[in-house]
Amino acid sequence: MPQASVKRLINCEKKKLIELVLNIEKYPEFIPYCLSSKVHERKNIKNEIHIIADLTIGKGPIKDTYKSDVKYYEKKDYIYVTNIDGPLKYLENKWKFKQLQNKTEVSFEVDFELKNYFLNIVMTKSFQYGLNKIADAFEEQANKTLK
């Protein structure tokens, strides 16, 4: 079961960085191997945002779509993601944000299991590298668009 985490200090306001992470429709523009995204539902409920979205991930002829349940808890500056459908047996993804003067510390943890046992083994070996690439992409996008 691949697990990985990343912590970064990004030169932007916490609120803007959270908005970037919640703007799932834009992921194909800057996230490696994200081919498309679709938000099915977005609800604001008190101090929370609930999103149901699909991401299609792949490279070359190999691609797959998974559906996620994304919840943002404003009072905790916390995003929690779980899978609903797709190639994942389960997914747990946590984003935590903390304002430090004019920068934001963001920590990103992912724990998941694919339904395909062989792919799970392959992903375990390279997942930290892939997660670092995703974190790099978010940081680069924040530096380009959120200053």
C-alpha positions, 0 to 999 in steps of 0.5 A, spaced: 500 500 500 503 506 497 504 511 502 508 518 502 508 525 504 511 531 503 511 538 506 513 545 503 513 552 504 510 556 499 511 563 498 503 565 498 497 566 502 494 560 505 487 562 502 490 563 495 493 556 496 487 552 498 483 555 493 489 553 488 488 546 491 480 546 490 480 548 483 480 541 481 478 543 474 485 546 472 489 540 474 490 538 467 494 544 466 499 543 471 499 536 474 503 531 471 499 525 468 493 528 469 489 528 463 482 531 465 478 533 470 471 533 472 467 536 478 460 533 478 458 537 484 460 542 489 457 545 495 458 550 500 455 547 507 457 552 513 464 552 513 466 547 509 466 545 501 464 538 499 466 536 492 465 530 488 470 530 482 473 525 477 481 525 475 483 521 469 490 520 470 495 516 465 501 516 460 501 514 453 496 508 452 495 507 460 490 511 463 484 510 468 479 515 472 477 515 479 472 519 483 473 522 489 470 525 495 473 532 497 472 535 503 475 542 505 474 544 513 475 552 513 476 552 521 481 547 521 485 549 514 484 542 512 482 538 506 480 530 506 480 526 500 477 519 499 475 515 493 468 513 491 470 509 484 475 507 480 481 503 480 483 504 487 481 500 493 481 506 497 484 512 498 486 517 503 489 524 502 490 529 507 492 536 506 494 541 512 495 548 511 499 553 516 500 561 515 507 563 517 508 570 515 507 571 508 508 564 506 504 557 507 506 551 510 503 545 506 503 538 508 500 533 503 499 525 505 497 520 501 495 513 502 492 508 497 491 501 495 490 499 487 485 494 486 491 491 481 496 487 486 501 488 481 500 495 480 500 496 487 507 493 488 510 498 482 507 504 485 510 503 492 517 503 489 516 510 485 510 513 489 514 518 493 518 520 487 511 521 484 508 525 490 514 530 489 513 531 482 506 533 484 508 537 490 513 541 485 507 542 480 503 545 485 509 550 488 510 552 481 503 553 479 503 557 486 509 561 484 506 563 477 499 565 479 498 567 486 504 572 487 
